[in-house]
Amino acid sequence: MILSGLKYKDLNPRFGFLGQPPILQGDEAVKSAIRALIASPIGSRSRTFNQRWGSALMELLQEPISQITAGAIRAAAFSSIKTWEPRVTLIENSCSFVPNYDLPGYDVKLVYSINDPSTVYAYTLSLKA
């Protein structure tokens, strides 16, 4: 049963670096889990020891930078988040995956709620090719 207002906690994979806390809470815990998920190739078995856990996103970063690849990255991110991060409900029409030829890579904005559609979070990151 999911309770409204539930606070999430997760181990901080960066604990020990520049005074990082050992435990992440709330949105920071979810952001860390999303970051680990999309950065882990399928079959890496990192956090869950499940051979299907991960995302095809990192493989797609080897493809030519284009709107077509951005669409494939979007689909890979959405699929892995929907499958492996049950705390998150993506607000898909507010998310963006934009080629950044200067990086080179993609500027990504994920917009989601955590068990409460009235509170929306945005997570922006740059993916280097």
N, CA, C and O atoms as a MOPAC input file, in Angstrom:
PM7 MOZYME 1SCF
protein

 N      0.84700 1    -1.18300 1     0.00000 1
 C      0.00000 1     0.00000 1     0.00000 1
 C      0.89300 1     1.24600 1     0.00000 1
 O      1.82600 1     1.34700 1     0.79700 1
 N      0.60600 1     2.17400 1    -0.88100 1
 C      1.37800 1     3.40700 1    -0.97200 1
 C      0.64300 1     4.49500 1    -0.19800 1
 O     -0.54800 1     4.71900 1    -0.41000 1
 N      1.34700 1     5.16100 1     0.68800 1
 C      0.75600 1     6.19700 1     1.52000 1
 C      1.12400 1     7.56800 1     0.99000 1
 O      2.27000 1     7.80400 1     0.60600 1
 N      0.16100 1     8.46900 1     0.96900 1
 C      0.42900 1     9.83500 1     0.53700 1
 C      1.39500 1    10.50400 1     1.50300 1
 O      1.27700 1    10.34600 1     2.71800 1
 N      2.34300 1    11.24600 1     0.96300 1
 C      3.30700 1    11.94700 1     1.80000 1
 C      4.44100 1    11.07700 1     2.29800 1
 O      5.24400 1    11.51000 1     3.12400 1
 N      4.51200 1     9.84000 1     1.79600 1
 C      5.55700 1     8.92900 1     2.22400 1
 C      6.92000 1     9.48700 1     1.86500 1
 O      7.11700 1     9.92500 1     0.73100 1
 N      7.85600 1     9.48800 1     2.77900 1
 C      9.20900 1     9.95500 1     2.54500 1
 C     10.06700 1     8.76100 1     2.13300 1
 O      9.99900 1     7.69000 1     2.73700 1
 N     10.85900 1     8.96300 1     1.11500 1
 C     11.73400 1     7.90600 1     0.64400 1
 C     13.14700 1     8.12900 1     1.11900 1
 O     13.59700 1     9.26600 1     1.25800 1
 N     13.84100 1     7.04300 1     1.36700 1
 C     15.24600 1     7.08700 1     1.75700 1
 C     15.98500 1     6.08500 1     0.89000 1
 O     15.44300 1     5.05000 1     0.50200 1
 N     17.23700 1     6.41600 1     0.59500 1
 C     18.05900 1     5.52900 1    -0.20200 1
 C     19.51300 1     5.77400 1     0.15700 1
 O     19.87100 1     6.87900 1     0.56300 1
 N     20.34800 1     4.77200 1     0.01600 1
 C     21.77700 1     4.94800 1     0.25400 1
 C     22.35000 1     5.87400 1    -0.80900 1
 O     21.97000 1     5.79400 1    -1.97700 1
 N     23.24400 1     6.73200 1    -0.41700 1
 C     23.87300 1     7.66600 1    -1.33000 1
 C     25.10300 1     7.00000 1    -1.95400 1
 O     26.06100 1     6.70600 1    -1.24000 1
 N     25.09800 1     6.75300 1    -3.27300 1
 C     26.26000 1     6.11000 1    -3.88800 1
 C     27.50200 1     7.00400 1    -3.87900 1
 O     28.60800 1     6.51700 1    -4.11600 1
 N     27.33900 1     8.29600 1    -3.61300 1
 C     28.46300 1     9.23100 1    -3.57800 1
 C     28.90700 1     9.55100 1    -2.14500 1
 O     29.66500 1    10.49700 1    -1.93100 1
 N     28.44300 1     8.77600 1    -1.17200 1
 C     28.82600 1     9.00800 1     0.21500 1
 C     30.34700 1     9.02200 1     0.34300 1
 O     31.03700 1     8.15600 1    -0.19600 1
 N     30.84500 1     9.99800 1     1.05100 1
 C     32.27200 1    10.11500 1     1.25700 1
 C     32.94300 1    11.11700 1     0.32700 1
 O     34.09800 1    11.48200 1     0.54400 1
 N     32.23000 1    11.56800 1    -0.71000 1
 C     32.77000 1    12.56100 1    -1.63400 1
 C     32.27800 1    13.94300 1    -1.24600 1
 O     31.07300 1    14.19700 1    -1.24900 1
 N     33.18800 1    14.82900 1    -0.91700 1
 C     32.86800 1    16.23500 1    -0.63700 1
 C     31.73900 1    16.40700 1     0.37300 1
 O     30.85100 1    17.23900 1     0.18100 1
 N     31.77200 1    15.63600 1     1.42800 1
 C     30.80500 1    15.80000 1     2.50400 1
 C     29.39500 1    15.32400 1     2.18000 1
 O     28.43400 1    15.77600 1     2.80100 1
 N     29.26000 1    14.42100 1     1.22100 1
 C     27.94300 1    13.90400 1     0.85300 1
 C     27.34600 1    13.09800 1     2.01000 1
 O     28.07000 1    12.35000 1     2.66600 1
 N     26.05200 1    13.23200 1     2.27200 1
 C     25.42100 1    12.46600 1     3.36500 1
 C     25.31100 1    10.98800 1     2.99300 1
 O     25.25200 1    10.64900 1     1.81100 1
 N     25.28200 1    10.10100 1     4.00200 1
 C     25.19500 1     8.67000 1     3.71000 1
 C     23.82200 1     8.24300 1     3.20900 1
 O     23.70200 1     7.23700 1     2.50900 1
 N     22.79300 1     8.99300 1     3.55800 1
 C     21.42500 1     8.65900 1     3.16900 1
 C     20.81900 1     9.83800 1     2.42400 1
 O     20.93100 1    10.98700 1     2.85200 1
 N     20.16900 1     9.53200 1     1.29400 1
 C     19.41000 1    10.55200 1     0.56600 1
 C     17.94700 1    10.38100 1     0.92300 1
 O     17.48700 1     9.26400 1     1.16100 1
 N     17.21100 1    11.48600 1     0.96300 1
 C     15.80200 1    11.42100 1     1.33500 1
 C     14.94200 1    12.10500 1     0.28800 1
 O     15.40700 1    12.97800 1    -0.44500 1
 N     13.67200 1    11.69400 1     0.22600 1
 C     12.68600 1    12.34100 1    -0.62300 1
 C     13.07800 1    12.36000 1    -2.08300 1
 O     13.51600 1    11.34900 1    -2.63300 1
 N     12.92000 1    13.51800 1    -2.71400 1
 C     13.18000 1    13.66300 1    -4.13800 1
 C     14.62900 1    13.35400 1    -4.48500 1
 O     14.89500 1    12.81000 1    -5.55700 1
 N     15.57200 1    13.68400 1    -3.61200 1
 C     16.98100 1    13.40200 1    -3.89500 1
 C     17.23200 1    11.89300 1    -3.98900 1
 O     18.05100 1    11.45200 1    -4.79600 1
 N     16.53900 1    11.10600 1    -3.17600 1
 C     16.67200 1     9.65000 1    -3.24900 1
 C     16.14100 1     9.13100 1    -4.57800 1
 O     16.73600 1     8.24300 1    -5.18800 1
 N     15.02400 1     9.68600 1    -5.02300 1
 C     14.43200 1     9.25700 1    -6.28700 1
 C     15.31600 1     9.68900 1    -7.45700 1
 O     15.52400 1     8.90900 1    -8.38600 1
 N     15.83800 1    10.91600 1    -7.42700 1
 C     16.73900 1    11.37900 1    -8.49200 1
 C     17.96100 1    10.47700 1    -8.60100 1
 O     18.38700 1    10.13100 1    -9.70300 1
 N     18.52200 1    10.09900 1    -7.46300 1
 C     19.68600 1     9.22500 1    -7.45700 1
 C     19.34900 1     7.86800 1    -8.07600 1
 O     20.15100 1     7.30700 1    -8.82300 1
 N     18.16800 1     7.34400 1    -7.76500 1
 C     17.74900 1     6.06000 1    -8.31300 1
 C     17.53800 1     6.16500 1    -9.82700 1
 O     17.90300 1     5.25000 1   -10.56500 1
 N     16.95400 1     7.27000 1   -10.29600 1
 C     16.76300 1     7.47000 1   -11.73200 1
 C     18.11600 1     7.56800 1   -12.42800 1
 O     18.33200 1     6.94900 1   -13.47100 1
 N     19.02300 1     8.34600 1   -11.84900 1
 C     20.36200 1     8.50500 1   -12.43300 1
 C     21.04700 1     7.14300 1   -12.55800 1
 O     21.61300 1     6.83400 1   -13.60700 1
 N     21.00200 1     6.33300 1   -11.51300 1
 C     21.63300 1     5.00900 1   -11.54500 1
 C     20.96300 1     4.11800 1   -12.58000 1
 O     21.64200 1     3.36800 1   -13.28200 1
 N     19.66000 1     4.19000 1   -12.68300 1
 C     18.90800 1     3.35500 1   -13.62400 1
 C     19.26900 1     3.67700 1   -15.06400 1
 O     19.59000 1     2.77300 1   -15.83600 1
 N     19.22000 1     4.94800 1   -15.43900 1
 C     19.46200 1     5.27600 1   -16.84200 1
 C     20.94200 1     5.17000 1   -17.21800 1
 O     21.26700 1     5.06100 1   -18.40000 1
 N     21.83200 1     5.20100 1   -16.24200 1
 C     23.26500 1     5.08300 1   -16.51600 1
 C     23.74300 1     3.63600 1   -16.52900 1
 O     24.90700 1     3.37300 1   -16.83100 1
 N     22.86000 1     2.69800 1   -16.20500 1
 C     23.24400 1     1.28700 1   -16.11800 1
 C     22.72600 1     0.52300 1   -17.32900 1
 O     21.52000 1     0.50000 1   -17.57400 1
 N     23.61500 1    -0.10000 1   -18.08500 1
 C     23.16500 1    -0.90900 1   -19.22300 1
 C     22.30700 1    -2.08000 1   -18.75200 1
 O     22.48300 1    -2.59200 1   -17.64600 1
 N     21.38700 1    -2.48600 1   -19.60100 1
 C     20.56200 1    -3.65500 1   -19.28900 1
 C     21.49500 1    -4.84400 1   -19.07600 1
 O     22.41200 1    -5.08200 1   -19.86200 1
 N     21.24900 1    -5.57000 1   -18.01700 1
 C     22.06300 1    -6.73700 1   -17.70200 1
 C     23.22300 1    -6.44600 1   -16.76700 1
 O     23.95300 1    -7.36200 1   -16.38800 1
 N     23.40600 1    -5.18500 1   -16.38800 1
 C     24.52000 1    -4.85800 1   -15.49300 1
 C     24.28200 1    -5.38900 1   -14.08900 1
 O     25.22300 1    -5.56400 1   -13.31500 1
 N     23.02800 1    -5.64100 1   -13.76700 1
 C     22.64100 1    -6.22600 1   -12.47800 1
 C     23.09900 1    -5.40900 1   -11.29000 1
 O     23.26000 1    -5.96000 1   -10.20200 1
 N     23.31300 1    -4.11600 1   -11.45600 1
 C     23.88000 1    -3.33800 1   -10.36700 1
 C     23.04900 1    -3.32100 1    -9.11500 1
 O     23.41000 1    -4.00500 1    -8.15700 1
 N     21.97300 1    -2.59500 1    -9.05600 1
 C     21.28000 1    -2.41000 1    -7.77900 1
 C     20.38900 1    -3.57300 1    -7.38700 1
 O     20.25200 1    -3.87200 1    -6.20100 1
 N     19.78300 1    -4.23400 1    -8.35900 1
 C     18.78300 1    -5.24200 1    -8.01500 1
 C     19.25000 1    -6.66800 1    -8.24200 1
 O     18.56300 1    -7.61000 1    -7.84500 1
 N     20.39800 1    -6.84700 1    -8.86900 1
 C     20.90400 1    -8.15600 1    -9.25000 1
 C     19.92800 1    -8.87900 1   -10.16600 1
 O     19.88800 1   -10.10900 1   -10.20300 1
 N     19.13400 1    -8.09600 1   -10.91000 1
 C     18.20100 1    -8.64000 1   -11.89600 1
 C     18.80900 1    -8.39400 1   -13.27100 1
 O     19.15000 1    -7.25800 1   -13.60100 1
 N     18.94900 1    -9.44000 1   -14.07500 1
 C     19.61000 1    -9.31500 1   -15.37000 1
 C     18.86900 1    -8.40100 1   -16.34400 1
 O     19.46500 1    -7.94400 1   -17.31900 1
 N     17.61000 1    -8.12600 1   -16.11100 1
 C     16.85000 1    -7.24800 1   -17.01600 1
 C     16.87500 1    -5.79000 1   -16.56900 1
 O     16.43100 1    -4.91600 1   -17.31500 1
 N     17.38500 1    -5.50400 1   -15.36400 1
 C     17.39500 1    -4.14300 1   -14.82000 1
 C     18.37900 1    -3.28900 1   -15.59400 1
 O     19.44900 1    -3.75800 1   -15.98200 1
 N     18.01800 1    -2.03500 1   -15.81800 1
 C     18.88900 1    -1.09200 1   -16.50400 1
 C     18.15400 1    -0.40100 1   -17.62800 1
 O     16.92700 1    -0.44900 1   -17.70900 1
 N     18.92100 1     0.24600 1   -18.50200 1
 C     18.34500 1     1.02800 1   -19.58700 1
 C     19.20200 1     0.88300 1   -20.83700 1
 O     20.41700 1     0.70400 1   -20.74700 1
 N     18.56700 1     0.96000 1   -22.00200 1
 C     19.28100 1     0.93100 1   -23.28700 1
 C     19.82000 1     2.30900 1   -23.63700 1
 O     20.44500 1     2.48000 1   -24.68400 1
 N     19.59100 1     3.27800 1   -22.79000 1
 C     19.95000 1     4.66000 1   -23.06700 1
 C     21.43500 1     4.85200 1   -23.34800 1
 O     21.77600 1     5.56000 1   -24.29500 1
 N     22.31600 1     4.26500 1   -22.58400 1
 C     23.75300 1     4.46900 1   -22.76200 1
 C     24.22700 1     3.94100 1   -24.11600 1
 O     25.12100 1     4.52900 1   -24.72600 1
 N     23.65000 1     2.85500 1   -24.58700 1
 C     23.99600 1     2.33900 1   -25.92100 1
 C     23.59800 1     3.33600 1   -27.00100 1
 O     24.30800 1     3.49000 1   -27.99500 1
 N     22.48000 1     4.00600 1   -26.81600 1
 C     21.98600 1     4.95800 1   -27.81800 1
 C     22.85700 1     6.20200 1   -27.90700 1
 O     22.84000 1     6.89300 1   -28.92600 1
 N     23.61400 1     6.49700 1   -26.86500 1
 C     24.50000 1     7.66000 1   -26.90400 1
 C     25.64200 1     7.47100 1   -27.89800 1
 O     26.34100 1     8.43100 1   -28.22400 1
 N     25.83700 1     6.25100 1   -28.38100 1
 C     26.86700 1     5.98800 1   -29.38500 1
 C     26.36000 1     6.24000 1   -30.80500 1
 O     27.13900 1     6.23500 1   -31.75800 1
 N     25.05800 1     6.45800 1   -30.94100 1
 C     24.46800 1     6.72800 1   -32.25100 1
 C     24.67800 1     8.19000 1   -32.62200 1
 O     24.96300 1     9.01200 1   -31.75100 1
 N     24.53900 1     8.53100 1   -33.92600 1
 C     24.67200 1     9.94500 1   -34.32900 1
 C     23.67400 1    10.83600 1   -33.58200 1
 O     22.53100 1    10.44300 1   -33.34800 1
 N     24.11900 1    12.02900 1   -33.21400 1
 C     23.25900 1    12.97000 1   -32.49600 1
 C     22.23000 1    13.51700 1   -33.47700 1
 O     22.57600 1    14.13600 1   -34.48300 1
 N     20.95000 1    13.27500 1   -33.16400 1
 C     19.86700 1    13.71300 1   -34.04100 1
 C     18.54600 1    13.68300 1   -33.27700 1
 O     18.47400 1    13.18300 1   -32.15400 1
 N     17.51900 1    14.22000 1   -33.89500 1
 C     16.17700 1    14.16400 1   -33.31300 1
 C     15.68200 1    12.71400 1   -33.25100 1
 O     14.96300 1    12.33800 1   -32.32600 1
 N     16.06800 1    11.91400 1   -34.23100 1
 C     15.64800 1    10.50100 1   -34.24800 1
 C     16.25500 1     9.76500 1   -33.05300 1
 O     15.56200 1     9.02300 1   -32.35900 1
 N     17.54700 1     9.97300 1   -32.81800 1
 C     18.19000 1     9.33800 1   -31.66500 1
 C     17.60900 1     9.88700 1   -30.36500 1
 O     17.43800 1     9.14200 1   -29.40000 1
 N     17.30300 1    11.18600 1   -30.33300 1
 C     16.67900 1    11.77900 1   -29.13900 1
 C     15.35200 1    11.07900 1   -28.84100 1
 O     15.03100 1    10.83700 1   -27.67800 1
 N     14.58300 1    10.75400 1   -29.87400 1
 C     13.32200 1    10.03200 1   -29.68700 1
 C     13.54700 1     8.63100 1   -29.14300 1
 O     12.79000 1     8.15500 1   -28.29700 1
 N     14.59200 1     7.97200 1   -29.63400 1
 C     14.90200 1     6.62600 1   -29.15000 1
 C     15.37800 1     6.67000 1   -27.69500 1
 O     15.04000 1     5.79200 1   -26.90100 1
 N     16.16000 1     7.69100 1   -27.35100 1
 C     16.61700 1     7.86300 1   -25.96500 1
 C     15.41800 1     8.12000 1   -25.05200 1
 O     15.33800 1     7.57600 1   -23.95000 1
 N     14.49000 1     8.95400 1   -25.52300 1
 C     13.25900 1     9.23000 1   -24.76900 1
 C     12.50700 1     7.92400 1   -24.48900 1
 O     12.10000 1     7.66400 1   -23.35700 1
 N     12.33000 1     7.11000 1   -25.52900 1
 C     11.60000 1     5.84700 1   -25.37300 1
 C     12.32300 1     4.91600 1   -24.40200 1
 O     11.68300 1     4.26800 1   -23.57300 1
 N     13.65800 1     4.84300 1   -24.49800 1
 C     14.43000 1     3.97500 1   -23.59900 1
 C     14.32400 1     4.44900 1   -22.15500 1
 O     14.15100 1     3.63900 1   -21.24400 1
 N     14.42600 1     5.76300 1   -21.94100 1
 C     14.32600 1     6.31300 1   -20.58100 1
 C     12.94100 1     6.05800 1   -20.00100 1
 O     12.81300 1     5.60200 1   -18.86500 1
 N     11.90300 1     6.35300 1   -20.78400 1
 C     10.53400 1     6.15700 1   -20.29900 1
 C     10.28900 1     4.68600 1   -19.96900 1
 O      9.70700 1     4.37200 1   -18.93100 1
 N     10.72500 1     3.79500 1   -20.83700 1
 C     10.49600 1     2.36900 1   -20.62400 1
 C     11.16500 1     1.87900 1   -19.34600 1
 O     10.54100 1     1.18300 1   -18.54500 1
 N     12.43700 1     2.24100 1   -19.15200 1
 C     13.13600 1     1.75800 1   -17.95700 1
 C     12.58600 1     2.38500 1   -16.67900 1
 O     12.47900 1     1.70900 1   -15.65600 1
 N     12.23700 1     3.66900 1   -16.72700 1
 C     11.68200 1     4.31500 1   -15.52100 1
 C     10.33200 1     3.71600 1   -15.17000 1
 O     10.06200 1     3.44400 1   -14.00000 1
 N      9.47300 1     3.50600 1   -16.17200 1
 C      8.15300 1     2.91400 1   -15.90400 1
 C      8.27400 1     1.48500 1   -15.38300 1
 O      7.47200 1     1.06000 1   -14.55100 1
 N      9.25900 1     0.75000 1   -15.85800 1
 C      9.43100 1    -0.63900 1   -15.45700 1
 C     10.06200 1    -0.77000 1   -14.07400 1
 O      9.62300 1    -1.59300 1   -13.27000 1
 N     11.09300 1     0.03600 1   -13.78700 1
 C     11.91700 1    -0.19700 1   -12.61300 1
 C     11.81800 1     0.84200 1   -11.50800 1
 O     12.39000 1     0.64000 1   -10.43700 1
 N     11.11300 1     1.94400 1   -11.72800 1
 C     11.01200 1     2.96000 1   -10.66600 1
 C      9.52800 1     3.21600 1   -10.36000 1
 O      8.94600 1     4.17500 1   -10.86800 1
 N      8.91800 1     2.35500 1    -9.52800 1
 C      7.47900 1     2.45000 1    -9.26200 1
 C      7.06700 1     3.69700 1    -8.47600 1
 O      5.88300 1     4.03000 1    -8.43700 1
 N      8.01800 1     4.39000 1    -7.85300 1
 C      7.67800 1     5.59900 1    -7.09900 1
 C      7.33600 1     6.76700 1    -8.00900 1
 O      6.71300 1     7.73300 1    -7.56800 1
 N      7.73500 1     6.68900 1    -9.27900 1
 C      7.65100 1     7.82600 1   -10.19200 1
 C      6.52100 1     7.65600 1   -11.20200 1
 O      6.33700 1     6.58500 1   -11.78100 1
 N      5.77300 1     8.73300 1   -11.39900 1
 C      4.83000 1     8.82900 1   -12.50800 1
 C      5.32100 1     9.95200 1   -13.39600 1
 O      5.29600 1    11.12000 1   -13.00700 1
 N      5.77100 1     9.59500 1   -14.60100 1
 C      6.28800 1    10.59300 1   -15.53500 1
 C      5.15700 1    11.45700 1   -16.08900 1
 O      4.06600 1    10.96200 1   -16.37100 1
 N      5.42700 1    12.72400 1   -16.23800 1
 C      4.51900 1    13.63800 1   -16.92000 1
 C      5.12700 1    13.83300 1   -18.30100 1
 O      5.85200 1    14.79700 1   -18.55100 1
 N      4.81600 1    12.89600 1   -19.19400 1
 C      5.53400 1    12.73300 1   -20.44100 1
 C      5.51000 1    13.96500 1   -21.33600 1
 O      6.51400 1    14.27900 1   -21.97600 1
 N      4.39300 1    14.66200 1   -21.39200 1
 C      4.32400 1    15.82000 1   -22.29500 1
 C      5.15400 1    16.99900 1   -21.79800 1
 O      5.33200 1    17.96900 1   -22.53500 1
 N      5.66200 1    16.94500 1   -20.58100 1
 C      6.53100 1    18.00600 1   -20.04800 1
 C      8.00700 1    17.62700 1   -20.08800 1
 O      8.86800 1    18.46500 1   -19.81700 1
 N      8.30700 1    16.37900 1   -20.42100 1
 C      9.69600 1    15.92700 1   -20.50100 1
 C     10.28400 1    16.33400 1   -21.84700 1
 O      9.56700 1    16.43900 1   -22.84200 1
 N     11.59100 1    16.56000 1   -21.86800 1
 C     12.23600 1    16.91400 1   -23.13700 1
 C     13.59200 1    16.23500 1   -23.26300 1
 O     14.29700 1    16.02200 1   -22.27600 1
 N     13.93600 1    15.90200 1   -24.49300 1
 C     15.20300 1    15.27800 1   -24.85600 1
 C     15.68900 1    16.02200 1   -26.09200 1
 O     15.20700 1    15.78300 1   -27.19900 1
 N     16.64700 1    16.92500 1   -25.89900 1
 C     17.06100 1    17.84400 1   -26.95700 1
 C     18.52500 1    17.60700 1   -27.31200 1
 O     19.38800 1    17.61600 1   -26.43400 1
 N     18.81000 1    17.39300 1   -28.61100 1
 C     20.21800 1    17.26400 1   -29.01200 1
 C     20.99200 1    18.53900 1   -28.68100 1
 O     20.50900 1    19.65000 1   -28.90100 1
 N     22.19100 1    18.36200 1   -28.15400 1
 C     23.07900 1    19.48900 1   -27.84900 1
 C     24.39100 1    19.21000 1   -28.57700 1
 O     25.23100 1    18.44000 1   -28.11100 1
 N     24.54500 1    19.85700 1   -29.73500 1
 C     25.70500 1    19.58800 1   -30.57800 1
 C     26.99000 1    20.16100 1   -29.98800 1
 O     28.08100 1    19.71700 1   -30.34500 1
 N     26.88000 1    21.13500 1   -29.09500 1
 C     28.06400 1    21.70900 1   -28.45900 1
 C     28.63200 1    20.78000 1   -27.38600 1
 O     29.83700 1    20.79000 1   -27.13800 1
 N     27.77300 1    19.97700 1   -26.74600 1
 C     28.20300 1    19.12100 1   -25.63900 1
 C     29.23400 1    18.07400 1   -26.08100 1
 O     30.26000 1    18.05600 1   -25.40100 1
 N     29.15800 1    17.26700 1   -27.01500 1
 C     27.99800 1    16.79600 1   -27.74500 1
 C     27.23100 1    15.76700 1   -26.91300 1
 O     27.81100 1    15.00100 1   -26.14200 1
 N     25.93100 1    15.77600 1   -27.09400 1
 C     25.06600 1    14.87100 1   -26.36400 1
 C     23.64100 1    15.38100 1   -26.36100 1
 O     23.15200 1    15.88500 1   -27.37200 1
 N     22.97500 1    15.25200 1   -25.22500 1
 C     21.56300 1    15.60500 1   -25.11400 1
 C     21.29600 1    16.29800 1   -23.79000 1
 O     21.84400 1    15.92200 1   -22.75400 1
 N     20.44900 1    17.31000 1   -23.83800 1
 C     19.95000 1    17.94200 1   -22.62800 1
 C     18.59800 1    17.31000 1   -22.33700 1
 O     17.70200 1    17.31400 1   -23.18100 1
 N     18.46500 1    16.77300 1   -21.14100 1
 C     17.27300 1    16.01800 1   -20.76800 1
 C     16.58400 1    16.69200 1   -19.59800 1
 O     17.22600 1    17.12600 1   -18.64200 1
 N     15.27100 1    16.77200 1   -19.69000 1
 C     14.44900 1    17.25500 1   -18.57600 1
 C     13.36600 1    16.21300 1   -18.33300 1
 O     12.51700 1    15.96200 1   -19.18800 1
 N     13.41600 1    15.61200 1   -17.14400 1
 C     12.39500 1    14.65000 1   -16.73300 1
 C     11.47900 1    15.33500 1   -15.73000 1
 O     11.94400 1    15.90400 1   -14.74200 1
 N     10.19700 1    15.27900 1   -15.98300 1
 C      9.20800 1    15.86800 1   -15.09200 1
 C      8.33100 1    14.72400 1   -14.58700 1
 O      7.82200 1    13.92200 1   -15.37000 1
 N      8.16300 1    14.66300 1   -13.26200 1
 C      7.46500 1    13.53300 1   -12.67000 1
 C      6.83800 1    13.91500 1   -11.34500 1
 O      7.13600 1    14.95900 1   -10.76400 1
 N      5.96100 1    13.03900 1   -10.88600 1
 C      5.42200 1    13.15200 1    -9.52600 1
 C      5.79600 1    11.87500 1    -8.78600 1
 O      6.06900 1    10.83900 1    -9.39100 1
 N      5.79900 1    11.97900 1    -7.46600 1
 C      6.11900 1    10.83000 1    -6.62300 1
 C      4.88400 1    10.53900 1    -5.76800 1
 O      4.69500 1    11.13200 1    -4.70600 1
 N      4.05700 1     9.62600 1    -6.24600 1
 C      2.85400 1     9.18200 1    -5.51400 1
 C      1.87200 1    10.29600 1    -5.16100 1
 O      0.91000 1    10.04600 1    -4.43500 1
 N      2.08100 1    11.49400 1    -5.64400 1
 C      1.17600 1    12.61100 1    -5.35300 1
 C      1.17000 1    13.53600 1    -6.56000 1
 O      2.09000 1    14.33800 1    -6.72300 1
 N      0.15000 1    13.44000 1    -7.41300 1
 C      0.15100 1    14.23400 1    -8.64300 1
 C      0.13500 1    15.74000 1    -8.41700 1
 O      0.37300 1    16.49900 1    -9.35700 1
 N     -0.13800 1    16.18900 1    -7.20600 1
 C     -0.16400 1    17.63100 1    -6.96100 1
 C      1.24000 1    18.20600 1    -6.75900 1
 O      1.42100 1    19.42100 1    -6.83400 1
 N      2.24100 1    17.34300 1    -6.50300 1
 C      3.61500 1    17.80300 1    -6.34700 1
 C      4.43200 1    17.27700 1    -7.51900 1
 O      4.56600 1    16.06900 1    -7.71200 1
 N      4.97300 1    18.20800 1    -8.29600 1
 C      5.71900 1    17.85100 1    -9.50000 1
 C      7.18500 1    18.21100 1    -9.31400 1
 O      7.51200 1    19.26800 1    -8.77400 1
 N      8.05900 1    17.33100 1    -9.76300 1
 C      9.49200 1    17.53500 1    -9.68400 1
 C     10.07400 1    17.55900 1   -11.09000 1
 O      9.56300 1    16.89500 1   -11.99200 1
 N     11.12900 1    18.31600 1   -11.27100 1
 C     11.85300 1    18.33400 1   -12.54400 1
 C     13.29500 1    17.96500 1   -12.27600 1
 O     13.91300 1    18.45200 1   -11.33000 1
 N     13.81500 1    17.10900 1   -13.11100 1
 C     15.20500 1    16.67500 1   -12.99900 1
 C     15.85000 1    16.93100 1   -14.35500 1
 O     15.45100 1    16.34100 1   -15.35900 1
 N     16.83400 1    17.79800 1   -14.38200 1
 C     17.52200 1    18.09500 1   -15.62500 1
 C     18.94800 1    17.53500 1   -15.56900 1
 O     19.61800 1    17.60200 1   -14.53900 1
 N     19.38300 1    16.99500 1   -16.67300 1
 C     20.72600 1    16.45100 1   -16.75700 1
 C     21.20500 1    16.51400 1   -18.20100 1
 O     20.40200 1    16.61300 1   -19.12800 1
 N     22.48600 1    16.45800 1   -18.37700 1
 C     23.08700 1    16.42400 1   -19.70900 1
 C     23.71900 1    15.04900 1   -19.89200 1
 O     24.43300 1    14.55200 1   -19.02100 1
 N     23.44300 1    14.45400 1   -21.03300 1
 C     24.00300 1    13.14700 1   -21.36600 1
 C     25.05500 1    13.34700 1   -22.43500 1
 O     24.74300 1    13.80800 1   -23.53300 1
 N     26.29500 1    13.01000 1   -22.13200 1
 C     27.38300 1    13.15600 1   -23.09200 1
 C     27.46900 1    11.95000 1   -23.98500 1
 O     27.39600 1    10.80900 1   -23.52900 1
 N     27.62800 1    12.21500 1   -25.27200 1
 C     27.77500 1    11.12400 1   -26.23800 1
 C     29.15800 1    10.52300 1   -26.15000 1
 O     29.47300 1     9.58800 1   -26.88700 1

